[in-house]
Amino acid sequence: MKNITLEVLKDKFRNQSAIAEQLNISRQAVSKWFIVGSIPKLRQYELTELLLDNTADNKGVCVRLGI
């Protein structure tokens, strides 16, 4: 599994709140990833699944997530 970087998240989501909303976690938790410079492994897995599910619909991540 390829790791998702913070740069990818910046490209795919409009802001940290949008990331938090999609994962059903607090905005503060996502903010901490950007402060420490890494995404926890469990969240990496969840983001990979989220992004793959959205691109498999042939609608693109931004359209599916309403971004």
Secondary structure as the mmCIF struct_conf table of DSSP 4:
data_model
#
loop_
_struct_conf.conf_type_id
_struct_conf.id
_struct_conf.beg_label_comp_id
_struct_conf.beg_label_asym_id
_struct_conf.beg_label_seq_id
_struct_conf.end_label_comp_id
_struct_conf.end_label_asym_id
_struct_conf.end_label_seq_id
HELX_LH_PP_P HELX_LH_PP_P1 LYS A 2 THR A 5
HELX_RH_AL_P HELX_RH_AL_P1 LEU A 6 LYS A 12
BEND BEND1 PHE A 13 ASN A 15
HELX_RH_AL_P HELX_RH_AL_P2 GLN A 16 LEU A 23
TURN_TY1_P TURN_TY1_P1 ASN A 24 ASN A 24
BEND BEND2 ILE A 25 ILE A 25
HELX_RH_AL_P HELX_RH_AL_P3 ARG A 27 VAL A 36
TURN_TY1_P TURN_TY1_P2 GLY A 37 GLY A 37
HELX_RH_AL_P HELX_RH_AL_P4 LYS A 41 ALA A 56
TURN_TY1_P TURN_TY1_P3 ASP A 57 ASN A 58
BEND BEND3 LYS A 59 LYS A 59
HELX_RH_AL_P HELX_RH_AL_P5 VAL A 61 LEU A 65
TURN_TY1_P TURN_TY1_P4 GLY A 66 GLY A 66
#
